[in-house]
């Protein structure tokens, strides 16, 4: 009878353990995080350059490149364990990390890297046109040879690696990252599950992340305040509405340039004097004070201020309504601003700008559209007059921010064309001296701003709201949420 009682006690004890979340020796416990987004990925293929910032942020957790930026923006080893650079920055030799596996259990090989890079080159990824050849030099070694030396090339090697010959990547979503996609229900949610064979031991901490999609920020806030989700990336006005006894707020810049983008081919915006007038007629600090609770990083540049080594900080147009009036057509004109309705901060910015420009004789019509329509009509179709958006970079480099202004760039949706800028940009690609390249980057920013390609506003200060049950938020100089670093705290 004593043995039976002991057995019953042991079984009872095992059941109790099974009912409680698993615990780690360091005091953390694993669980599920529910996180809100207001836009969905336009693709789950890391080798498609057409993704949104939120889409890239999600895939940041699923796919990995040869290298990865740390929180300061320095490139660190990732899938590649070591790197050797030869021939004066023309040849990059990557030795792959042993034991890296894809989510289906197969082992990563150099053939997978070659396939991924060749596919990204064919897809037209910015910067990869610099590559002359990608060759396999061993089971775990890949050599990337450039057409010309390029000391600023490494950030482009963050492109996600997929399995060789995976041509249906929207269905076969197989990476090497800390999470894999378990399910995706459009307009509802996307579920990330912990990859147990992830090469970096002890990561990720969470067993599951459910990303919940909302039509707008109002719906997201209802869920965040009501406990339907545990966290989200939000703006200052939204943060002020949360109960800070239950929610931690982490400050972070969006690592993107918010701008009033002007279609340089649409009259009267095809006249540089009109574009300059709009710059003089818009008070950037008033936008930040009114729509962002006075918090933001004003910028007159197409490059984010966070890239301090390259950023040119002297380009802001002063607010000068009299000069704006003198440069505008005598009878003024109507400016139609198309805004994606799911981004309340851009809608709020449009309303402030409308009020400001009315004082200099420009009537503003705000046209709100859903995200799919914005992508189709504005970004890809270029069928718009002006829009407000934030432009991020998939890599940590000023080149990525500036490349979209090159006359023939496929991402030049503002139709900016300036021979001087193109000449400077070409010089950047050829320059190997770091000090000279920094100067050229600043000259390129000056060429964009002095020709008033658009009205540059700020790098928006975002906030990450997270239920106090969770911690471990990391910030990067690019738009990403690193779910692998987040953990659920042990309850007292």
C-alpha positions as CSV (number, residue, x, y, z in Angstrom):
1,X,0.0,0.0,0.0
2,X,2.9,2.3,0.8
3,X,4.4,1.7,-2.7
4,X,1.0,2.5,-4.3
5,X,0.7,5.7,-2.3
6,X,4.2,6.7,-3.3
7,X,3.4,6.0,-6.9
8,X,0.2,8.0,-6.7
9,X,2.2,10.9,-5.2
10,X,4.8,10.7,-7.9
11,X,2.2,10.8,-10.7
12,X,0.4,13.7,-9.0
13,X,3.8,15.6,-8.8
14,X,4.5,14.9,-12.5
15,X,1.0,16.2,-13.4
16,X,1.5,19.4,-11.4
17,X,4.8,20.0,-13.2
18,X,3.2,19.4,-16.6
19,X,0.5,22.0,-15.8
20,X,2.9,24.8,-15.1
21,X,5.0,26.6,-17.7
22,X,8.5,25.3,-18.1
23,X,11.1,27.2,-16.1
24,X,14.8,28.0,-16.8
25,X,17.6,28.0,-14.3
26,X,18.1,31.7,-14.9
27,X,14.6,32.6,-13.6
28,X,13.0,33.0,-17.0
29,X,10.1,30.9,-18.2
30,X,9.0,30.2,-21.7
31,X,5.5,30.9,-22.9
32,X,3.5,32.6,-25.6
33,X,3.6,36.3,-26.7
34,X,0.7,37.9,-28.6
35,X,2.0,40.9,-30.6
36,X,0.0,43.4,-32.7
37,X,0.7,44.7,-36.2
38,X,-1.4,47.0,-38.4
39,X,0.0,45.7,-41.7
40,X,0.8,42.3,-43.1
41,X,3.7,41.0,-45.1
42,X,3.2,41.5,-48.8
43,X,5.3,38.3,-49.2
44,X,6.9,35.6,-47.0
45,X,9.7,35.2,-49.5
46,X,12.9,36.7,-48.1
47,X,14.3,36.8,-51.7
48,X,11.6,39.2,-52.9
49,X,12.5,42.9,-52.6
50,X,8.8,43.9,-52.5
51,X,8.2,43.3,-48.8
52,X,6.9,45.9,-46.4
53,X,8.8,47.1,-43.3
54,X,6.5,45.1,-41.0
55,X,6.9,42.0,-43.3
56,X,10.7,42.3,-43.1
57,X,10.4,42.7,-39.3
58,X,8.5,39.4,-39.1
59,X,10.9,37.5,-41.4
60,X,13.8,38.8,-39.4
61,X,12.9,36.1,-36.9
62,X,12.5,33.3,-39.6
63,X,15.4,33.8,-42.0
64,X,19.1,34.6,-41.4
65,X,21.9,36.0,-43.6
66,X,25.6,35.3,-43.6
67,X,25.9,38.2,-41.2
68,X,23.6,40.1,-38.9
69,X,23.8,43.6,-37.4
70,X,24.1,44.0,-33.6
71,X,22.2,46.6,-31.7
72,X,24.9,49.2,-32.6
73,X,24.8,48.4,-36.3
74,X,28.1,46.6,-36.5
75,X,28.0,43.5,-38.7
76,X,28.5,40.3,-36.7
77,X,28.8,36.6,-37.8
78,X,25.6,34.7,-38.2
79,X,25.2,31.8,-40.6
80,X,28.8,32.5,-41.6
81,X,31.2,31.9,-38.7
82,X,34.2,33.6,-40.3
83,X,34.9,36.0,-43.1
84,X,38.1,36.8,-45.0
85,X,38.3,39.8,-47.3
86,X,40.9,39.8,-50.1
87,X,41.9,41.8,-53.2
88,X,41.3,45.2,-51.5
89,X,37.6,44.6,-50.7
90,X,36.8,42.9,-54.0
91,X,36.6,39.3,-52.7
92,X,34.6,38.2,-49.7
93,X,35.1,34.5,-48.5
94,X,32.6,33.2,-46.0
95,X,33.1,30.0,-44.0
96,X,29.7,28.7,-42.8
97,X,29.0,27.8,-39.3
98,X,28.9,24.0,-38.6
99,X,25.6,22.5,-37.5
100,X,23.2,25.1,-38.9
101,X,19.9,23.4,-39.9
102,X,16.9,24.5,-41.8
103,X,13.5,24.3,-40.2
104,X,12.8,21.0,-42.0
105,X,15.9,19.5,-40.3
106,X,18.2,19.5,-43.3
107,X,21.7,20.9,-42.9
108,X,22.7,24.2,-44.4
109,X,25.3,24.0,-47.2
110,X,27.3,26.4,-49.4
111,X,25.0,25.4,-52.3
112,X,22.0,26.9,-50.4
113,X,24.0,30.2,-50.0
114,X,24.9,30.3,-53.6
115,X,21.3,29.7,-54.7
116,X,20.0,32.3,-52.4
117,X,22.4,35.0,-53.4
118,X,22.0,34.2,-57.1
119,X,18.2,34.4,-56.8
120,X,18.4,37.8,-54.9
121,X,20.7,39.1,-57.6
122,X,18.2,38.1,-60.3
123,X,15.4,39.7,-58.3
124,X,17.2,43.1,-58.4
125,X,18.1,43.6,-54.7
126,X,19.8,46.9,-54.2
127,X,23.5,46.6,-54.1
128,X,23.8,43.0,-55.4
129,X,24.4,44.3,-58.9
130,X,27.9,44.8,-57.6
131,X,28.4,41.1,-57.5
132,X,30.4,39.5,-60.5
133,X,30.2,35.9,-59.3
134,X,29.1,33.7,-56.4
135,X,31.1,30.4,-56.2
136,X,31.2,27.4,-54.0
137,X,34.8,26.8,-52.8
138,X,34.0,23.9,-50.4
139,X,31.1,22.3,-48.6
140,X,31.1,25.1,-46.0
141,X,32.7,27.9,-48.0
142,X,31.4,30.5,-50.4
143,X,33.3,33.1,-52.3
144,X,31.6,36.4,-53.4
145,X,33.6,38.3,-56.0
146,X,32.6,41.8,-56.8
147,X,33.0,43.7,-60.1
148,X,34.9,46.4,-58.3
149,X,36.2,46.8,-54.8
150,X,33.5,47.8,-52.3
151,X,34.4,48.2,-48.6
152,X,30.7,49.1,-47.8
153,X,29.4,45.8,-49.2
154,X,29.0,43.6,-46.1
155,X,25.6,44.9,-44.9
156,X,24.1,43.5,-48.1
157,X,24.9,40.0,-46.9
158,X,22.1,40.1,-44.4
159,X,19.7,38.7,-47.1
160,X,17.9,35.6,-45.8
161,X,19.2,32.2,-46.9
162,X,16.8,29.6,-48.2
163,X,17.2,26.0,-49.4
164,X,18.7,25.5,-52.8
165,X,16.1,25.1,-55.6
166,X,13.2,26.2,-53.4
167,X,11.2,28.0,-56.1
168,X,7.9,28.0,-54.3
169,X,9.0,30.0,-51.3
170,X,5.5,31.4,-50.4
171,X,4.5,27.9,-49.5
172,X,7.8,26.3,-48.5
173,X,8.8,28.8,-45.9
174,X,12.0,27.3,-44.6
175,X,14.7,29.3,-43.0
176,X,17.4,28.8,-40.3
177,X,16.1,31.4,-37.8
178,X,15.0,31.0,-34.2
179,X,11.3,30.6,-35.2
180,X,9.4,28.9,-38.0
181,X,6.0,29.9,-39.4
182,X,3.5,27.4,-38.1
183,X,0.5,29.0,-39.7
184,X,-0.7,32.2,-41.4
185,X,-4.3,33.3,-41.7
186,X,-4.6,36.5,-43.8
187,X,-6.1,39.5,-42.0
188,X,-6.1,37.4,-38.7
189,X,-2.7,36.2,-37.4
190,X,0.6,34.6,-38.1
191,X,2.0,32.1,-35.7
192,X,5.7,31.7,-35.0
193,X,6.9,28.5,-33.2
194,X,10.3,28.0,-31.5
195,X,12.8,26.1,-33.6
196,X,14.2,23.5,-31.2
197,X,17.3,22.8,-33.4
198,X,18.3,26.5,-33.7
199,X,22.1,26.7,-33.8
200,X,22.3,29.4,-31.1
201,X,21.8,27.4,-27.9
202,X,19.4,28.9,-25.4
203,X,17.5,30.9,-28.0
204,X,14.8,31.7,-28.5
205,X,13.2,32.0,-25.0
206,X,9.5,31.9,-26.1
207,X,7.8,28.8,-27.3
208,X,5.4,30.7,-29.5
209,X,4.7,34.2,-30.8
210,X,1.3,34.9,-32.3
211,X,1.3,38.0,-34.4
212,X,-2.2,39.5,-34.6
213,X,-3.2,41.8,-37.5
214,X,-5.5,44.8,-37.0
215,X,-7.2,47.0,-39.5
216,X,-6.0,50.1,-37.8
217,X,-4.5,51.5,-34.6
218,X,-7.8,52.0,-32.9
219,X,-8.5,48.3,-33.0
220,X,-5.0,47.5,-31.9
221,X,-5.3,49.8,-28.9
222,X,-8.5,48.2,-27.8
223,X,-6.8,44.8,-27.8
224,X,-3.7,46.1,-26.1
225,X,-5.6,47.9,-23.3
226,X,-7.9,45.0,-22.9
227,X,-5.2,42.3,-22.7
228,X,-6.1,40.7,-26.0
229,X,-2.4,41.2,-27.0
230,X,0.7,41.5,-24.9
231,X,2.6,44.1,-27.0
232,X,2.8,46.2,-30.1
233,X,4.9,49.0,-31.7
234,X,3.1,52.2,-31.1
235,X,3.4,56.0,-31.3
236,X,3.6,58.6,-28.5
237,X,-0.1,59.5,-28.4
238,X,-1.0,55.8,-28.1
239,X,1.6,55.2,-25.3
240,X,-0.1,58.0,-23.3
241,X,-3.3,56.0,-23.2
242,X,-1.9,52.9,-21.7
243,X,-1.8,51.9,-18.0
244,X,1.9,52.1,-17.2
245,X,1.3,50.0,-14.1
246,X,0.7,47.0,-16.4
247,X,2.7,47.9,-19.4
248,X,6.4,48.8,-20.0
249,X,7.2,51.3,-22.6
250,X,10.5,51.0,-24.5
251,X,11.7,54.0,-26.6
252,X,13.0,53.3,-30.1
253,X,13.4,55.2,-33.3
254,X,11.7,53.7,-36.3
255,X,15.1,53.8,-38.2
256,X,13.1,55.2,-41.1
257,X,12.7,58.6,-42.7
258,X,9.2,60.0,-42.5
259,X,8.6,62.3,-45.5
260,X,6.1,64.1,-47.6
261,X,7.0,62.3,-50.8
262,X,6.5,64.4,-53.9
263,X,5.9,62.9,-57.3
264,X,8.5,64.9,-59.3
265,X,6.8,64.2,-62.6
266,X,3.4,65.6,-61.7
267,X,2.8,69.3,-62.4
268,X,3.4,71.6,-60.7
269,X,5.7,69.4,-58.6
270,X,7.9,68.9,-61.6
271,X,9.1,72.5,-60.9
272,X,11.9,72.5,-58.3
273,X,10.8,76.0,-57.2
274,X,7.4,74.6,-56.2
275,X,8.9,71.7,-54.3
276,X,11.2,74.1,-52.5
277,X,8.3,76.3,-51.7
278,X,6.5,73.4,-50.0
279,X,9.7,72.8,-47.9
280,X,9.7,76.4,-46.8
281,X,5.9,76.3,-46.1
282,X,6.0,73.3,-43.8
283,X,7.0,73.6,-40.1
284,X,8.6,70.3,-39.2
285,X,8.9,71.1,-35.5
286,X,5.2,71.9,-35.4
287,X,4.4,68.5,-36.9
288,X,6.5,66.8,-34.2
289,X,4.9,69.0,-31.4
290,X,1.4,68.5,-32.6
291,X,1.2,64.9,-33.9
292,X,4.1,63.3,-31.9
293,X,3.9,64.9,-28.4
294,X,7.0,66.9,-29.2
295,X,9.2,63.8,-29.4
296,X,11.1,63.0,-32.6
297,X,14.4,63.5,-34.5
298,X,13.8,66.3,-37.1
299,X,15.7,65.7,-40.3
300,X,16.2,67.4,-43.7
301,X,17.9,64.4,-45.1
302,X,16.9,61.2,-46.9
303,X,19.2,59.3,-44.5
304,X,18.3,58.6,-40.9
305,X,20.2,60.7,-38.2
306,X,21.1,57.4,-36.5
307,X,23.8,56.8,-39.1
308,X,25.8,59.5,-37.5
309,X,29.1,58.9,-39.4
310,X,27.4,59.6,-42.8
311,X,24.4,61.8,-41.8
312,X,24.5,65.5,-43.0
313,X,22.7,67.5,-40.3
314,X,22.7,70.9,-42.1
315,X,20.0,70.3,-44.6
316,X,16.7,71.3,-42.9
317,X,14.7,74.0,-44.7
318,X,13.8,76.8,-42.2
319,X,10.1,77.5,-41.8
320,X,9.6,80.6,-43.9
321,X,6.0,81.1,-45.2
322,X,6.8,84.4,-46.9
323,X,9.5,82.8,-49.0
324,X,7.1,79.9,-49.8
325,X,4.4,82.3,-51.0
326,X,6.9,84.2,-53.2
327,X,7.9,80.9,-54.9
328,X,4.5,79.4,-55.5
329,X,2.2,79.9,-58.5
330,X,0.3,83.2,-58.1
331,X,-3.1,81.4,-57.7
332,X,-1.7,78.6,-55.6
333,X,-2.8,75.0,-56.4
334,X,-4.4,71.9,-54.8
335,X,-2.1,69.3,-53.4
336,X,-3.6,65.8,-53.1
337,X,-1.9,63.8,-50.3
338,X,-2.6,60.0,-50.5
339,X,-2.1,58.4,-47.1
340,X,-2.3,54.8,-46.0
341,X,-5.1,54.8,-43.5
342,X,-3.7,52.1,-41.3
343,X,-0.9,54.4,-40.2
344,X,-2.5,57.0,-37.9
345,X,0.8,58.9,-37.5
346,X,0.9,59.6,-41.2
347,X,-2.7,60.6,-41.3
348,X,-2.1,62.9,-38.3
349,X,0.9,64.4,-40.1
350,X,-1.1,65.0,-43.2
351,X,-3.7,67.0,-41.2
352,X,-1.0,69.2,-39.7
353,X,0.6,69.8,-43.1
354,X,-2.8,70.7,-44.6
355,X,-3.3,73.4,-42.0
356,X,0.2,74.8,-42.5
357,X,0.0,74.9,-46.3
358,X,-3.4,76.6,-46.2
359,X,-1.6,79.6,-44.8
360,X,0.6,79.9,-47.9
361,X,-2.1,79.4,-50.5
362,X,-1.9,75.6,-51.1
363,X,-5.2,73.8,-50.6
364,X,-4.6,70.2,-49.4
365,X,-6.9,67.3,-50.2
366,X,-6.2,64.2,-48.0
367,X,-7.0,60.9,-49.6
368,X,-6.9,57.9,-47.3
369,X,-6.5,54.5,-48.8
370,X,-5.9,51.0,-47.5
371,X,-2.4,49.5,-47.5
372,X,-2.9,47.3,-50.5
373,X,-4.2,50.3,-52.6
374,X,-1.2,52.4,-51.4
375,X,1.3,49.8,-52.5
376,X,-0.5,49.2,-55.9
377,X,-1.3,52.8,-56.8
378,X,1.5,54.9,-55.1
379,X,4.6,52.7,-54.7
380,X,4.3,50.5,-57.7
381,X,2.0,52.4,-60.0
382,X,3.4,55.9,-59.2
383,X,-0.1,57.2,-59.7
384,X,-0.3,59.9,-57.1
385,X,0.7,63.5,-56.4
386,X,2.1,63.4,-52.9
387,X,2.1,60.9,-50.0
388,X,3.3,60.6,-46.5
389,X,5.2,57.5,-45.6
390,X,8.3,56.3,-43.7
391,X,11.0,54.8,-45.8
392,X,13.2,52.3,-44.0
393,X,16.2,50.3,-45.1
394,X,16.5,46.5,-45.0
395,X,20.2,47.0,-44.3
396,X,22.3,49.2,-42.0
397,X,23.9,51.4,-44.7
398,X,23.3,55.0,-46.0
399,X,23.5,53.5,-49.5
400,X,20.2,51.8,-49.1
401,X,18.5,55.0,-48.2
402,X,20.0,56.9,-51.1
403,X,19.8,54.3,-53.8
404,X,16.1,54.9,-54.4
405,X,16.9,58.4,-55.7
406,X,19.0,57.1,-58.6
407,X,17.3,58.1,-61.8
408,X,16.8,54.5,-63.1
409,X,16.1,52.8,-59.7
410,X,13.1,50.6,-59.6
411,X,12.3,51.9,-56.1
412,X,12.5,55.6,-57.2
413,X,8.7,56.0,-56.8
414,X,9.0,59.8,-56.4
415,X,10.5,60.0,-60.0
416,X,13.4,62.0,-58.8
417,X,16.0,62.6,-61.6
418,X,19.1,64.6,-61.2
419,X,22.3,64.0,-63.1
420,X,24.5,65.5,-60.4
421,X,23.1,63.1,-57.8
422,X,23.6,60.1,-60.2
423,X,27.2,61.2,-60.7
424,X,27.9,61.4,-57.0
425,X,26.2,58.1,-56.3
426,X,28.3,56.4,-59.0
427,X,31.4,57.9,-57.3
428,X,30.3,56.4,-54.0
429,X,30.3,52.9,-55.5
430,X,33.8,53.4,-56.9
431,X,35.4,55.0,-53.8
432,X,37.3,52.8,-51.4
433,X,38.7,55.5,-49.1
434,X,36.4,55.7,-46.1
435,X,36.9,59.5,-45.5
436,X,36.2,60.3,-49.1
437,X,33.2,58.0,-49.2
438,X,31.7,59.8,-46.1
439,X,32.1,63.1,-47.9
440,X,30.4,61.7,-51.0
441,X,27.5,60.3,-48.9
442,X,26.9,63.8,-47.5
443,X,27.2,65.4,-51.0
444,X,24.6,63.0,-52.2
445,X,22.2,63.9,-49.4
446,X,22.8,67.6,-50.2
447,X,21.9,67.0,-53.9
448,X,18.6,65.4,-52.9
449,X,17.6,68.0,-50.4
450,X,18.7,71.1,-52.3
451,X,16.7,69.9,-55.3
452,X,13.8,69.4,-52.9
453,X,13.1,65.8,-54.0
454,X,10.6,65.7,-51.1
455,X,9.9,67.2,-47.7
456,X,11.9,65.4,-45.1
457,X,10.4,65.4,-41.7
458,X,11.9,63.1,-39.1
459,X,12.9,59.7,-37.8
460,X,9.8,58.9,-35.8
461,X,10.3,58.0,-32.2
462,X,8.3,54.8,-31.8
463,X,7.6,53.0,-28.6
464,X,7.3,49.3,-28.0
465,X,4.6,48.5,-25.5
466,X,5.0,45.2,-23.7
467,X,3.0,43.6,-20.8
468,X,5.2,43.7,-17.7
469,X,5.1,39.9,-17.7
470,X,7.7,40.1,-20.5
471,X,11.1,41.6,-20.9
472,X,14.2,41.4,-23.2
473,X,13.4,44.0,-25.9
474,X,16.4,44.7,-28.1
475,X,16.7,47.7,-30.5
476,X,18.5,47.7,-33.8
477,X,19.3,50.5,-36.2
478,X,16.8,49.0,-38.6
479,X,13.1,48.3,-38.3
480,X,12.8,44.9,-36.7
481,X,11.2,43.2,-33.7
482,X,13.6,40.6,-32.3
483,X,11.2,38.1,-30.7
484,X,14.1,35.7,-29.9
485,X,15.4,38.0,-27.3
486,X,12.0,38.5,-25.5
487,X,11.2,36.2,-22.5
488,X,8.3,35.8,-20.1
489,X,9.4,36.7,-16.5
490,X,8.9,34.4,-13.6
491,X,5.9,35.4,-11.5
492,X,6.6,36.2,-7.8
